[in-house]
Structures are given as structure tokens and as C-alpha cells.
Amino acid sequence: MKDVTVDEWKSLIAEDNNAVILDVRTLEEVEEGKLEGAKHIDIYMGQGFIDEVKKLDVSKNYYVYCRSGGRSVQACTLMEQLGIETTYNMLGGYTEWDATH
């Protein structure tokens, strides 16, 4: 897992043809707004989250965010334990993204 700022995130995704954006917030949080094209898997689903992560393509690069950056760290760690090698955690999460847009 690599922690990246919002600006670094934007630069990396712009040049990454293998990128998948993953939103790990709750459905209620997602309904308030999300990043365009983001796939949603709520980390609070517990085993359900793990089951969904196991379905992901391990060859992709995953850009993970939550509300403020805490849950996305947990998600990246779990994803790496499940065989996904490349994960990026957005520092500050959606709150920081929203503040800069």
C-alpha cells in the first residue's frame, strides 16, 4: 500500500490504464457523493467485503478511499493479504477530495 495525497492520486490515475477506483464507505456515505467511476464495496460488510475483494482482478491497480482515510488503510491491508499487490490509499479520503474540488 502506498499513501498518496489527492493531487498525487489524480496524477497517478490519469496515467494508469490499469486503475480501479474503490470506495469502501457505507451506502449512506456514497449516496452523498462519490468519485466518478468508483466501484463500491462497504468495508463494514465484514466477510461480505472479503468475498467481494476475492472477486477482484488481482492484476489491476486499486485506488482506495473512504471518508477520511482510516477505513481505506484497513481495506488496502486486507486486499494485500488477499493477493492484490498494488493498492493506493487516498490520504484524507473523500473529505479531502471534496474540499479541493
VENFENDA-V270755 format. One record per residue. N is the residue number from 1. D_LAST is the distance of its C-alpha to the last C-alpha in Angstrom with 2 decimals. Layout:
BEGIN
N D_LAST
N D_LAST
END
This chain:
BEGIN
1 24.80
2 22.54
3 19.82
4 16.81
5 13.71
6 10.24
7 11.01
8 14.48
9 13.52
10 11.75
11 14.87
12 17.29
13 16.29
14 16.34
15 19.91
16 21.12
17 23.17
18 24.19
19 20.87
20 20.47
21 17.36
22 18.82
23 17.48
24 20.17
25 19.18
26 21.47
27 21.62
28 20.77
29 17.47
30 16.70
31 17.66
32 14.86
33 12.32
34 12.20
35 11.11
36 12.91
37 16.45
38 16.59
39 20.13
40 20.69
41 23.49
42 23.72
43 25.07
44 26.98
45 29.21
46 31.31
47 33.79
48 31.89
49 28.91
50 31.43
51 33.07
52 29.88
53 28.97
54 32.53
55 31.87
56 29.03
57 29.90
58 30.52
59 30.19
60 26.43
61 23.68
62 21.64
63 18.05
64 18.07
65 15.68
66 16.34
67 14.96
68 15.42
69 17.22
70 20.83
71 21.76
72 20.20
73 22.61
74 25.43
75 24.47
76 24.45
77 27.79
78 29.31
79 28.20
80 29.84
81 32.95
82 33.08
83 33.15
84 29.60
85 29.55
86 26.03
87 23.17
88 19.93
89 18.43
90 14.74
91 15.15
92 13.47
93 12.77
94 10.43
95 10.23
96 8.88
97 6.41
98 5.31
99 5.69
100 3.82
101 0.00
END
